Amino acid sequence: MSGYDDDLALIRDAVMVAGTMALAEREQGLKVWSKSGGSPVTSADMAIDAFLKSTLSEARPEYGWLSEETPDTADRLSRRRLFIVDPIDGTVAYMKGKPWWCIPIAVIEDGRPVAAVIHAPALNETYEATLGGGALMNGRAISASDTDSLDDASLLADARMIEGPQWLEPWPAMRFEKRNAIAYRMALVAAGAFDAAIALSPKWDWDIAAGALIADEAGARVTDHHGRPWHFNRPDPRQASLVCAAPALHPLIVRRTAPIPLGA
């Protein structure tokens, strides 16, 4: 038992209800529109965001709030603890009826995640962790892979990124797959289903905060592409880039990515 089990129970209960809502909303028919950057948002994103904000804020009124679908305010910066939420990570997959979407929720304390859940309703998979309490998938302990070589490693990344001209040395042959939701990619690395997930562009805190704790508690390492640790609840709610990898593989990836002037 960790000292964050009450928060974990709270967000776990909320995310399970949210998952049921997401499936029902899609069955009933979605309203879809584009946000300012062109990415889609659905009526389900907004309904789930409102439900989670109401439920979690009522239970923990002293906590701050950061969500993809709620206008951000500076109020959260003065809070020691806050919820970081993405109502639906992988909205395009969700809209198209594919299973690779999830609902991630993290509790942040003093800039670091201390409780987290990633729920993938269409796959009946729920990943969770507390700081110092280990990581679970559907109630069973998970751990990152023991892969220690890039040769034939399995990566959740865009193969075109690895094939680009910017690298100082060529990468060995590796296996690539795609999953829409960033949080779900990190959960798969935590469970040892893939060896690493890499993204060399800024990532929003609501996509990665929950996965950061779950992967770390499963023994993976999570940093930006320079190998620098993340800190959450900053004025700009983004991290420069993502390297989430098996512990022995992580330094091998960072050695190649660190010299590349990518990210913010």
Backbone as CSV, one residue per row, in Angstrom:
resi,resn,N_x,N_y,N_z,CA_x,CA_y,CA_z,C_x,C_y,C_z
1,MET,0.851,-1.201,0.000,0.000,0.000,0.000,0.887,1.251,0.000
2,SER,0.511,2.216,-0.821,1.246,3.474,-0.826,0.389,4.553,-0.186
3,GLY,0.987,5.716,-0.004,0.248,6.811,0.600,-0.703,7.502,-0.354
4,TYR,-0.810,7.015,-1.581,-1.640,7.668,-2.593,-2.804,6.780,-3.045
5,ASP,-3.126,5.770,-2.254,-4.161,4.830,-2.672,-5.549,5.454,-2.727
6,ASP,-5.835,6.408,-1.869,-7.146,7.057,-1.918,-7.334,7.822,-3.221
7,ASP,-6.278,8.536,-3.638,-6.361,9.246,-4.913,-6.469,8.255,-6.070
8,LEU,-5.731,7.169,-5.997,-5.804,6.166,-7.057,-7.214,5.589,-7.155
9,ALA,-7.811,5.249,-6.039,-9.174,4.708,-6.044,-10.152,5.715,-6.637
10,LEU,-9.972,6.991,-6.296,-10.859,8.035,-6.814,-10.776,8.122,-8.328
11,ILE,-9.568,8.217,-8.872,-9.445,8.390,-10.314,-9.775,7.095,-11.052
12,ARG,-9.516,5.950,-10.440,-9.877,4.686,-11.076,-11.392,4.578,-11.224
13,ASP,-12.118,4.873,-10.164,-13.579,4.808,-10.235,-14.112,5.784,-11.284
14,ALA,-13.554,6.983,-11.315,-14.023,7.995,-12.264,-13.735,7.600,-13.699
15,VAL,-12.558,7.043,-13.953,-12.192,6.719,-15.328,-12.987,5.530,-15.853
16,MET,-13.391,4.631,-14.985,-14.216,3.512,-15.434,-15.592,4.008,-15.883
17,VAL,-16.154,4.936,-15.137,-17.431,5.533,-15.552,-17.248,6.290,-16.865
18,ALA,-16.157,7.034,-16.973,-15.883,7.796,-18.193,-15.742,6.873,-19.400
19,GLY,-15.127,5.718,-19.210,-14.997,4.765,-20.311,-16.335,4.262,-20.801
20,THR,-17.224,3.959,-19.876,-18.574,3.539,-20.243,-19.302,4.656,-20.978
21,MET,-19.125,5.881,-20.516,-19.718,7.030,-21.200,-19.209,7.150,-22.635
22,ALA,-17.909,6.963,-22.823,-17.322,7.110,-24.152,-17.907,6.094,-25.131
23,LEU,-18.039,4.864,-24.702,-18.608,3.838,-25.569,-20.068,4.141,-25.898
24,ALA,-20.826,4.588,-24.898,-22.237,4.899,-25.112,-22.414,6.105,-26.022
25,GLU,-21.581,7.128,-25.829,-21.677,8.338,-26.656,-21.410,8.007,-28.123
26,ARG,-20.430,7.164,-28.373,-20.127,6.809,-29.764,-21.258,5.991,-30.377
27,GLU,-21.852,5.124,-29.591,-22.964,4.315,-30.072,-24.161,5.194,-30.449
28,GLN,-24.372,6.250,-29.694,-25.515,7.134,-29.927,-25.280,8.079,-31.109
29,GLY,-24.024,8.258,-31.482,-23.700,9.170,-32.572,-23.002,10.414,-32.058
30,LEU,-21.869,10.725,-32.650,-21.039,11.819,-32.167,-21.240,13.089,-32.977
31,LYS,-21.140,14.207,-32.311,-20.977,15.487,-32.975,-19.478,15.775,-33.016
32,VAL,-18.995,16.193,-34.168,-17.560,16.395,-34.354,-17.311,17.783,-34.931
33,TRP,-16.304,18.478,-34.404,-15.881,19.751,-34.970,-14.371,19.870,-34.824
34,SER,-13.792,20.886,-35.422,-12.341,21.073,-35.411,-11.958,22.160,-34.430
35,LYS,-10.856,21.926,-33.708,-10.305,22.941,-32.827,-9.445,23.909,-33.647
36,SER,-8.932,24.923,-33.003,-8.200,25.972,-33.713,-6.994,25.429,-34.477
37,GLY,-6.360,24.408,-33.962,-5.210,23.835,-34.652,-5.572,22.840,-35.727
38,GLY,-6.861,22.546,-35.857,-7.307,21.622,-36.897,-7.600,20.220,-36.409
39,SER,-7.222,19.896,-35.171,-7.476,18.550,-34.662,-8.946,18.401,-34.282
40,PRO,-9.489,17.192,-34.420,-10.915,17.009,-34.147,-11.214,16.905,-32.655
41,VAL,-12.414,17.313,-32.287,-12.914,17.114,-30.935,-14.366,16.682,-31.072
42,THR,-14.813,15.822,-30.199,-16.164,15.294,-30.306,-17.003,15.693,-29.095
43,SER,-18.305,15.473,-29.238,-19.210,15.715,-28.117,-18.860,14.832,-26.932
44,ALA,-18.298,13.650,-27.187,-17.889,12.760,-26.096,-16.711,13.339,-25.327
45,ASP,-15.737,13.924,-26.029,-14.608,14.571,-25.343,-15.124,15.590,-24.335
46,MET,-16.064,16.399,-24.779,-16.557,17.477,-23.928,-17.404,16.948,-22.769
47,ALA,-18.241,15.954,-23.038,-19.080,15.385,-21.980,-18.235,14.702,-20.914
48,ILE,-17.221,13.968,-21.338,-16.361,13.263,-20.388,-15.517,14.252,-19.596
49,ASP,-15.029,15.288,-20.270,-14.264,16.312,-19.572,-15.109,16.957,-18.470
50,ALA,-16.340,17.295,-18.793,-17.224,17.927,-17.801,-17.511,16.981,-16.645
51,PHE,-17.744,15.694,-16.963,-18.005,14.717,-15.907,-16.801,14.560,-14.980
52,LEU,-15.620,14.410,-15.559,-14.429,14.193,-14.739,-14.098,15.430,-13.912
53,LYS,-14.221,16.599,-14.511,-13.918,17.819,-13.755,-14.873,17.970,-12.573
54,SER,-16.150,17.742,-12.795,-17.135,17.852,-11.719,-16.884,16.821,-10.630
55,THR,-16.678,15.573,-11.032,-16.513,14.480,-10.071,-15.238,14.637,-9.246
56,LEU,-14.130,14.884,-9.930,-12.842,14.931,-9.242,-12.683,16.217,-8.428
57,SER,-13.136,17.333,-8.987,-13.008,18.597,-8.258,-13.910,18.629,-7.031
58,GLU,-15.058,17.988,-7.114,-15.934,17.926,-5.948,-15.301,17.082,-4.842
59,ALA,-14.624,16.009,-5.226,-13.980,15.138,-4.243,-12.712,15.759,-3.667
60,ARG,-11.993,16.565,-4.468,-10.732,17.174,-4.033,-10.743,18.652,-4.436
61,PRO,-11.525,19.479,-3.760,-11.637,20.879,-4.174,-10.336,21.661,-4.058
62,GLU,-9.395,21.151,-3.275,-8.128,21.853,-3.104,-7.136,21.553,-4.227
63,TYR,-7.455,20.598,-5.106,-6.550,20.228,-6.190,-6.784,21.153,-7.386
64,GLY,-5.720,21.414,-8.125,-5.834,22.135,-9.376,-6.303,21.224,-10.498
65,TRP,-6.443,21.806,-11.688,-7.013,21.073,-12.823,-6.333,21.489,-14.120
66,LEU,-5.931,20.498,-14.914,-5.392,20.727,-16.246,-5.937,19.640,-17.159
67,SER,-6.593,20.050,-18.217,-7.200,19.111,-19.157,-7.110,19.660,-20.563
68,GLU,-7.070,18.758,-21.526,-7.010,19.200,-22.920,-8.243,20.011,-23.313
69,GLU,-9.383,19.678,-22.756,-10.624,20.304,-23.205,-11.157,21.379,-22.265
70,THR,-10.393,21.770,-21.260,-10.778,22.858,-20.370,-9.804,24.020,-20.566
71,PRO,-10.274,25.242,-20.764,-9.347,26.369,-20.880,-8.412,26.432,-19.669
72,ASP,-7.129,26.551,-19.946,-6.129,26.559,-18.868,-6.126,27.910,-18.164
73,THR,-5.861,27.887,-16.869,-5.713,29.110,-16.088,-4.487,29.000,-15.206
74,ALA,-4.000,30.129,-14.722,-2.812,30.149,-13.864,-3.105,29.644,-12.458
75,ASP,-4.364,29.439,-12.133,-4.726,28.995,-10.793,-4.009,27.705,-10.406
76,ARG,-3.859,26.793,-11.371,-3.246,25.502,-11.046,-1.807,25.646,-10.561
77,LEU,-1.129,26.702,-10.987,0.278,26.861,-10.650,0.493,27.088,-9.159
78,SER,-0.541,27.537,-8.470,-0.435,27.773,-7.030,-0.855,26.562,-6.201
79,ARG,-1.279,25.506,-6.868,-1.746,24.316,-6.164,-0.624,23.295,-6.044
80,ARG,-0.483,22.730,-4.848,0.535,21.699,-4.665,0.152,20.422,-5.415
81,ARG,-1.123,20.119,-5.469,-1.605,18.920,-6.161,-2.604,19.337,-7.245
82,LEU,-2.644,18.555,-8.314,-3.635,18.807,-9.358,-3.905,17.524,-10.126
83,PHE,-5.043,17.517,-10.809,-5.380,16.452,-11.747,-4.960,16.887,-13.139
84,ILE,-4.363,15.963,-13.887,-4.080,16.182,-15.301,-4.839,15.111,-16.080
85,VAL,-5.681,15.548,-17.014,-6.665,14.665,-17.643,-6.701,14.881,-19.151
86,ASP,-6.823,13.783,-19.888,-7.218,13.853,-21.291,-8.508,13.048,-21.418
87,PRO,-9.637,13.692,-21.712,-10.899,12.950,-21.761,-10.874,11.778,-22.733
88,ILE,-10.268,11.989,-23.889,-10.038,10.892,-24.837,-8.703,11.155,-25.532
89,ASP,-7.731,10.305,-25.297,-6.455,10.366,-25.999,-6.538,9.385,-27.161
90,GLY,-6.381,9.911,-28.378,-6.572,9.088,-29.566,-7.957,9.294,-30.149
91,THR,-8.387,10.557,-30.229,-9.743,10.862,-30.676,-10.034,10.335,-32.080
92,VAL,-9.043,10.399,-32.970,-9.273,9.929,-34.344,-9.581,8.433,-34.344
93,ALA,-8.816,7.654,-33.576,-9.094,6.220,-33.476,-10.472,5.982,-32.875
94,TYR,-10.802,6.737,-31.868,-12.114,6.626,-31.233,-13.228,6.902,-32.239
95,MET,-13.095,7.953,-33.015,-14.111,8.313,-34.000,-14.266,7.226,-35.066
96,LYS,-13.159,6.593,-35.444,-13.179,5.598,-36.522,-13.520,4.192,-36.051
97,GLY,-13.783,4.045,-34.753,-14.143,2.729,-34.234,-12.965,1.799,-34.014
98,LYS,-11.756,2.349,-34.020,-10.566,1.544,-33.717,-10.361,1.497,-32.207
99,PRO,-9.659,0.485,-31.701,-9.555,0.343,-30.245,-8.432,1.128,-29.595
100,TRP,-7.567,1.791,-30.378,-6.342,2.360,-29.822,-6.556,3.768,-29.266
101,TRP,-7.470,3.885,-28.318,-7.705,5.147,-27.623,-7.854,4.847,-26.139
102,CYS,-7.705,5.870,-25.317,-7.733,5.639,-23.878,-8.092,6.923,-23.151
103,ILE,-8.292,6.786,-21.860,-8.551,7.935,-20.991,-7.479,7.928,-19.900
104,PRO,-6.522,8.848,-19.943,-5.487,8.919,-18.912,-5.782,10.011,-17.883
105,ILE,-5.558,9.672,-16.613,-5.697,10.636,-15.524,-4.491,10.487,-14.607
106,ALA,-3.902,11.601,-14.223,-2.785,11.586,-13.276,-3.046,12.578,-12.156
107,VAL,-2.582,12.240,-10.976,-2.527,13.178,-9.853,-1.075,13.618,-9.716
108,ILE,-0.860,14.929,-9.727,0.485,15.502,-9.633,0.660,16.123,-8.250
109,GLU,1.802,15.877,-7.652,2.150,16.497,-6.380,3.550,17.078,-6.500
110,ASP,3.671,18.374,-6.275,4.970,19.054,-6.355,5.699,18.744,-7.663
111,GLY,4.948,18.735,-8.751,5.548,18.603,-10.070,5.780,17.203,-10.566
112,ARG,5.415,16.181,-9.778,5.635,14.812,-10.237,4.354,13.994,-10.077
113,PRO,4.112,13.019,-10.963,2.928,12.177,-10.838,3.058,11.237,-9.636
114,VAL,1.961,11.102,-8.888,1.972,10.219,-7.708,0.886,9.164,-7.771
115,ALA,-0.099,9.337,-8.633,-1.134,8.332,-8.867,-1.599,8.487,-10.304
116,ALA,-1.854,7.370,-10.983,-2.201,7.460,-12.403,-2.996,6.246,-12.834
117,VAL,-3.905,6.493,-13.788,-4.671,5.432,-14.429,-4.755,5.731,-15.918
118,ILE,-4.583,4.704,-16.735,-4.849,4.764,-18.175,-5.839,3.652,-18.476
119,HIS,-7.024,4.035,-18.922,-8.089,3.060,-19.192,-8.368,3.035,-20.684
120,ALA,-8.266,1.836,-21.284,-8.561,1.639,-22.697,-9.850,0.816,-22.788
121,PRO,-11.013,1.481,-22.834,-12.289,0.766,-22.728,-12.527,-0.276,-23.811
122,ALA,-12.159,0.035,-25.056,-12.426,-0.888,-26.151,-11.573,-2.151,-26.072
123,LEU,-10.517,-2.102,-25.278,-9.605,-3.246,-25.126,-9.756,-3.926,-23.767
124,ASN,-10.606,-3.359,-22.912,-10.766,-3.877,-21.553,-9.424,-3.941,-20.817
125,GLU,-8.619,-2.900,-20.989,-7.318,-2.817,-20.329,-7.265,-1.570,-19.457
126,THR,-6.841,-1.766,-18.212,-6.694,-0.647,-17.286,-5.333,-0.734,-16.622
127,TYR,-4.518,0.279,-16.843,-3.178,0.369,-16.278,-3.211,1.383,-15.136
128,GLU,-2.476,1.110,-14.070,-2.497,2.032,-12.939,-1.193,1.944,-12.160
129,ALA,-0.926,2.985,-11.394,0.283,3.008,-10.566,0.151,4.095,-9.512
130,THR,0.879,3.907,-8.422,1.119,4.967,-7.446,2.616,5.078,-7.237
131,LEU,3.062,6.237,-6.811,4.482,6.453,-6.580,4.977,5.490,-5.510
132,GLY,5.939,4.669,-5.874,6.491,3.681,-4.955,5.656,2.439,-4.778
133,GLY,4.528,2.354,-5.499,3.617,1.225,-5.318,3.602,0.230,-6.452
134,GLY,4.444,0.421,-7.472,4.455,-0.494,-8.604,3.360,-0.181,-9.593
135,ALA,3.360,-0.911,-10.700,2.399,-0.702,-11.780,1.632,-1.982,-12.046
136,LEU,0.365,-1.818,-12.407,-0.525,-2.957,-12.658,-1.261,-2.768,-13.975
137,MET,-1.636,-3.898,-14.577,-2.567,-3.906,-15.691,-3.652,-4.913,-15.361
138,ASN,-4.886,-4.431,-15.256,-6.018,-5.270,-14.854,-5.718,-6.042,-13.567
139,GLY,-5.054,-5.354,-12.641,-4.805,-5.922,-11.326,-3.560,-6.773,-11.204
140,ARG,-2.843,-6.994,-12.288,-1.629,-7.824,-12.253,-0.391,-6.951,-12.471
141,ALA,0.666,-7.274,-11.754,1.898,-6.495,-11.852,2.475,-6.585,-13.261
142,ILE,2.999,-5.466,-13.743,3.639,-5.418,-15.050,5.048,-4.880,-14.899
143,SER,5.868,-5.169,-15.894,7.237,-4.657,-15.893,7.711,-4.456,-17.323
144,ALA,8.603,-3.517,-17.494,9.165,-3.233,-18.808,10.025,-4.398,-19.272
145,SER,10.288,-4.436,-20.562,11.071,-5.539,-21.126,12.523,-5.470,-20.675
146,ASP,13.222,-6.580,-20.834,14.645,-6.633,-20.483,15.535,-6.511,-21.714
147,THR,14.969,-6.020,-22.810,15.744,-5.838,-24.036,16.918,-4.898,-23.795
148,ASP,18.101,-5.291,-24.268,19.297,-4.468,-24.044,20.035,-4.146,-25.338
149,SER,19.358,-4.350,-26.466,19.970,-4.057,-27.758,18.942,-3.429,-28.680
150,LEU,19.381,-2.465,-29.483,18.493,-1.857,-30.463,18.199,-2.781,-31.630
151,ASP,19.076,-3.737,-31.884,18.843,-4.672,-32.979,17.550,-5.438,-32.757
152,ASP,16.624,-5.291,-33.697,15.333,-5.987,-33.673,14.440,-5.551,-32.510
153,ALA,14.728,-4.417,-31.892,13.858,-3.907,-30.830,12.512,-3.491,-31.416
154,SER,11.478,-3.583,-30.623,10.131,-3.196,-31.066,9.832,-1.789,-30.577
155,LEU,9.524,-0.891,-31.523,9.329,0.520,-31.204,7.944,0.992,-31.618
156,LEU,7.357,1.805,-30.771,6.170,2.567,-31.120,6.657,3.946,-31.541
157,ALA,6.848,4.103,-32.825,7.409,5.341,-33.380,7.180,5.329,-34.880
158,ASP,7.375,6.483,-35.476,7.248,6.609,-36.917,8.561,6.189,-37.562
159,ALA,8.532,5.140,-38.366,9.755,4.655,-39.000,10.412,5.733,-39.848
160,ARG,9.619,6.652,-40.417,10.196,7.709,-41.258,11.099,8.635,-40.451
161,MET,10.799,8.792,-39.168,11.642,9.616,-38.305,13.038,9.006,-38.178
162,ILE,13.092,7.709,-38.004,14.373,7.016,-37.845,15.149,6.990,-39.159
163,GLU,14.436,7.017,-40.273,15.091,6.944,-41.578,15.556,8.306,-42.089
164,GLY,15.303,9.381,-41.316,15.647,10.728,-41.753,17.146,10.952,-41.847
165,PRO,17.556,12.076,-42.459,18.973,12.345,-42.713,19.709,12.982,-41.537
166,GLN,19.002,13.254,-40.430,19.602,14.044,-39.358,20.510,13.243,-38.426
167,TRP,20.487,11.921,-38.519,21.190,11.098,-37.541,22.685,11.037,-37.820
168,LEU,23.468,11.070,-36.757,24.925,11.022,-36.880,25.414,9.638,-37.235
169,GLU,24.625,8.618,-36.895,24.943,7.250,-37.290,23.633,6.533,-37.594
170,PRO,23.654,5.601,-38.525,22.406,4.918,-38.877,21.911,4.023,-37.734
171,TRP,20.602,3.899,-37.651,20.011,3.003,-36.663,20.029,1.571,-37.189
172,PRO,20.129,0.589,-36.301,20.011,-0.803,-36.747,18.579,-1.124,-37.159
173,ALA,18.385,-2.295,-37.716,17.042,-2.720,-38.116,16.182,-2.934,-36.867
174,MET,15.019,-2.291,-36.846,14.098,-2.405,-35.721,12.689,-2.609,-36.259
175,ARG,11.787,-3.034,-35.378,10.390,-3.273,-35.750,9.532,-2.102,-35.264
176,PHE,8.731,-1.558,-36.159,7.928,-0.376,-35.852,6.443,-0.698,-35.945
177,GLU,5.687,-0.137,-35.011,4.231,-0.181,-35.081,3.687,1.165,-34.623
178,LYS,2.411,1.399,-34.914,1.766,2.652,-34.534,0.575,2.378,-33.629
179,ARG,0.375,3.246,-32.670,-0.821,3.269,-31.847,-1.208,4.746,-31.703
180,ASN,-2.474,5.047,-31.862,-2.893,6.454,-31.916,-2.588,7.212,-30.637
181,ALA,-2.934,6.661,-29.486,-2.865,7.388,-28.221,-1.466,7.312,-27.624
182,ILE,-0.906,8.468,-27.323,0.434,8.510,-26.729,0.445,7.828,-25.367
183,ALA,-0.577,8.102,-24.549,-0.635,7.476,-23.225,-0.659,5.960,-23.340
184,TYR,-1.396,5.453,-24.319,-1.474,4.007,-24.484,-0.139,3.430,-24.944
185,ARG,0.586,4.157,-25.774,1.919,3.693,-26.170,2.811,3.513,-24.939
186,MET,2.757,4.477,-24.036,3.588,4.397,-22.833,3.156,3.232,-21.950
187,ALA,1.857,2.976,-21.887,1.365,1.845,-21.113,1.869,0.525,-21.693
188,LEU,1.919,0.436,-23.012,2.408,-0.791,-23.652,3.890,-1.012,-23.373
189,VAL,4.669,0.057,-23.319,6.083,-0.074,-22.934,6.181,-0.519,-21.479
190,ALA,5.351,0.040,-20.620,5.343,-0.354,-19.212,5.052,-1.834,-19.047
191,ALA,4.164,-2.363,-19.886,3.769,-3.764,-19.780,4.732,-4.711,-20.478
192,GLY,5.760,-4.170,-21.129,6.725,-5.016,-21.815,6.259,-5.507,-23.173
193,ALA,5.120,-4.991,-23.661,4.616,-5.405,-24.969,5.449,-4.804,-26.100
194,PHE,6.046,-3.638,-25.841,6.984,-2.998,-26.762,8.192,-2.537,-25.962
195,ASP,9.309,-2.385,-26.662,10.547,-2.023,-25.975,10.695,-0.523,-25.750
196,ALA,10.088,0.289,-26.609,10.256,1.737,-26.466,9.181,2.474,-27.246
197,ALA,8.928,3.708,-26.834,8.101,4.659,-27.576,8.903,5.948,-27.688
198,ILE,8.995,6.500,-28.885,9.800,7.686,-29.130,8.971,8.706,-29.898
199,ALA,9.037,9.959,-29.483,8.415,11.057,-30.219,9.308,12.283,-30.070
200,LEU,9.832,12.770,-31.168,10.780,13.887,-31.127,10.092,15.207,-31.454
201,SER,9.056,15.479,-30.702,8.327,16.741,-30.808,7.650,16.987,-29.473
202,PRO,7.272,18.233,-29.168,6.657,18.525,-27.865,5.374,17.750,-27.648
203,LYS,5.173,17.300,-26.401,3.991,16.527,-26.029,3.300,17.200,-24.851
204,TRP,1.970,17.288,-24.944,1.195,17.912,-23.884,1.185,17.061,-22.625
205,ASP,1.172,17.731,-21.491,1.198,17.022,-20.212,0.030,16.059,-20.069
206,TRP,-1.150,16.408,-20.602,-2.302,15.526,-20.424,-2.154,14.224,-21.204
207,ASP,-1.288,14.193,-22.202,-1.051,12.956,-22.945,-0.048,12.036,-22.259
208,ILE,0.816,12.590,-21.425,1.973,11.802,-20.970,2.131,11.688,-19.458
209,ALA,1.408,12.501,-18.677,1.646,12.490,-17.228,1.319,11.139,-16.605
210,ALA,0.174,10.565,-16.961,-0.202,9.269,-16.397,0.770,8.179,-16.850
211,GLY,1.104,8.183,-18.130,2.030,7.186,-18.649,3.409,7.286,-18.043
212,ALA,3.831,8.503,-17.691,5.151,8.679,-17.096,5.275,7.908,-15.790
213,LEU,4.258,7.993,-14.939,4.310,7.279,-13.663,4.177,5.777,-13.859
214,ILE,3.237,5.355,-14.691,3.018,3.921,-14.888,4.266,3.265,-15.477
215,ALA,4.870,3.901,-16.470,6.086,3.339,-17.060,7.235,3.310,-16.060
216,ASP,7.395,4.396,-15.321,8.475,4.459,-14.338,8.306,3.382,-13.267
217,GLU,7.097,3.213,-12.773,6.855,2.209,-11.739,6.998,0.785,-12.268
218,ALA,6.898,0.634,-13.587,7.104,-0.680,-14.200,8.570,-0.935,-14.528
219,GLY,9.435,0.028,-14.224,10.866,-0.150,-14.441,11.397,0.466,-15.708
220,ALA,10.530,1.039,-16.543,11.008,1.736,-17.738,11.595,3.087,-17.342
221,ARG,12.274,3.724,-18.274,12.783,5.077,-18.049,12.076,6.027,-18.997
222,VAL,11.722,7.192,-18.470,10.963,8.172,-19.240,11.629,9.532,-19.105
223,THR,12.036,10.113,-20.241,12.686,11.425,-20.257,12.367,12.109,-21.577
224,ASP,12.934,13.309,-21.762,12.922,13.891,-23.096,14.083,13.281,-23.893
225,HIS,14.263,13.734,-25.135,15.255,13.081,-25.997,16.692,13.429,-25.623
226,HIS,16.877,14.376,-24.689,18.203,14.658,-24.144,18.490,13.824,-22.895
227,GLY,17.510,13.049,-22.441,17.671,12.282,-21.214,17.315,13.065,-19.967
228,ARG,16.671,14.230,-20.136,16.303,15.069,-18.996,14.947,14.653,-18.446
229,PRO,14.816,14.592,-17.129,13.526,14.215,-16.544,12.484,15.294,-16.758
230,TRP,11.233,14.892,-16.690,10.122,15.822,-16.855,9.706,16.425,-15.520
231,HIS,9.150,17.621,-15.588,8.553,18.266,-14.422,7.205,18.827,-14.864
232,PHE,6.166,18.513,-14.104,4.810,18.885,-14.493,4.308,20.093,-13.698
233,ASN,3.192,20.627,-14.180,2.549,21.826,-13.629,3.442,23.055,-13.764
234,ARG,3.978,23.231,-14.959,4.699,24.444,-15.316,3.768,25.357,-16.116
235,PRO,4.112,26.633,-16.288,3.243,27.531,-17.064,2.951,27.009,-18.471
236,ASP,3.951,26.464,-19.138,3.749,25.837,-20.443,3.574,24.339,-20.209
237,PRO,2.362,23.793,-20.401,2.106,22.387,-20.053,2.536,21.419,-21.137
238,ARG,3.782,21.515,-21.539,4.338,20.617,-22.548,5.727,20.165,-22.124
239,GLN,6.103,18.989,-22.619,7.471,18.502,-22.482,8.094,18.467,-23.873
240,ALA,9.409,18.616,-23.934,10.079,18.834,-25.218,9.951,17.662,-26.173
241,SER,9.928,16.434,-25.641,9.960,15.243,-26.480,9.777,14.038,-25.575
242,LEU,9.741,12.860,-26.169,9.448,11.639,-25.416,10.395,10.513,-25.784
243,VAL,11.064,9.962,-24.770,11.748,8.677,-24.892,11.303,7.847,-23.698
244,CYS,10.492,6.854,-23.971,9.987,5.936,-22.943,10.471,4.550,-23.340
245,ALA,11.354,3.959,-22.544,12.021,2.748,-23.014,12.399,1.816,-21.876
246,ALA,12.605,0.572,-22.242,13.146,-0.412,-21.309,14.431,0.145,-20.712
247,PRO,14.728,-0.186,-19.457,15.846,0.492,-18.771,17.194,0.353,-19.456
248,ALA,17.495,-0.813,-20.015,18.783,-0.990,-20.673,18.811,-0.353,-22.055
249,LEU,17.624,-0.165,-22.652,17.546,0.401,-23.996,17.567,1.923,-23.975
250,HIS,17.054,2.505,-22.905,16.912,3.958,-22.842,18.217,4.706,-23.115
251,PRO,19.332,4.380,-22.457,20.560,5.138,-22.744,21.057,4.951,-24.166
252,LEU,20.777,3.825,-24.782,21.196,3.597,-26.165,20.416,4.505,-27.118
253,ILE,19.152,4.742,-26.801,18.342,5.637,-27.630,18.757,7.086,-27.410
254,VAL,18.913,7.483,-26.153,19.266,8.871,-25.846,20.631,9.230,-26.415
255,ARG,21.548,8.300,-26.439,22.864,8.579,-27.018,22.733,9.030,-28.468
256,ARG,21.735,8.507,-29.175,21.530,8.877,-30.567,20.664,10.124,-30.720
257,THR,19.686,10.281,-29.827,18.754,11.403,-29.989,19.255,12.701,-29.389
258,ALA,20.086,12.642,-28.343,20.500,13.856,-27.630,21.185,14.888,-28.524
259,PRO,22.021,14.515,-29.491,22.670,15.539,-30.326,21.741,16.211,-31.327
260,ILE,20.533,15.691,-31.500,19.646,16.199,-32.529,18.877,17.402,-31.984
261,PRO,18.939,18.564,-32.651,18.281,19.784,-32.149,16.789,19.799,-32.454
262,LEU,16.068,18.861,-31.832,14.631,18.786,-32.020,13.943,19.099,-30.704
263,GLY,12.613,19.263,-30.734,11.858,19.565,-29.523,11.865,21.054,-29.226
264,ALA,11.156,21.416,-28.123,11.048,22.828,-27.760,11.842,23.133,-26.526
